Amino acid sequence: MANTAQAKKRIRQSNKSRVRNMSQKTKFRSSIKKVLKSISDRDKDKSKEYFKEATSVIDKLVAKGLIHKNKASRHKSRLNKQIKTL
């Protein structure tokens, strides 16, 4: 348990950021699932639209340091590859 005021404040800050990070990572996973669903439905136009949105979400997470840039590149690359094969 935290004893100092500094430690108590740090706990409050980390809880706030944990909640914010969880929601942003959930948005990341949801955007990828949207793209994958449209790919499985064989809808190329929707896939491209959702991919554009997902790319934006992914890039924002990289800028904030929530995911590594290589992980972002891997996800974008794999999704784009699947869209191109439609």
C-alpha angles and dihedrals in degrees: 000000000000116000105178127066089239092056092047091051091048090054091052091049094048092049091052093049092045091056092046093047092048092054092048092049089049089053088050093053093044093052091052091049090052090055093046091049092052089047091052088049087055092235106146097181094051090044092056091047093049091043090056090052092045091050090054092050092046093050091050091053091051091051090052092047096242095124132023118258092237091054089051092049091049093052094046092046095050094046093048091048091053092049092051092054092058 
